[in-house]
Amino acid sequence: MMNEPAAPPMIPAPPPQVVPADTVYAALGDPARRRLLQALADGQGRTATQLKSSAERKLDATLKHLVALRGAGLVVTSENPADGRRLLYRLSPTIPARRTETGWELDFGYCLVRC
């Protein structure tokens, strides 16, 4: 009789990352931040310069809001391949976004934001 090889050990998947509710609500409390999240809901990366009109703010104020959203875990950044000096901002992949007839829905797990 041949012994069958043992199955490899199962490694449990890490639990999904959930942004704490207080962090989300604090970020969503500012209309400029909500507009930025709405602009990023389509998953496309954009520079702060491209986003400043969505935020309805000057570039320095837009950057301040993007830094706050990034610190809250709602936005992620990557290097801009077209221009290594600038960052591309995207909605965090942990936040499902869905296009609806009236706009976008962002699902935070405990809070659904329609924008």
Secondary structure, DSSP 8 states (H G I E B T S, - for coil): --------------------HHHHHHHHTSHHHHHHHHHHTT---B-HHHHHHHHTS-HHHHHHHHHHHHHTTSEEEEE-TT-TTSEEEEE-TTS-EEE-SSSEEEE-SS-EEE-
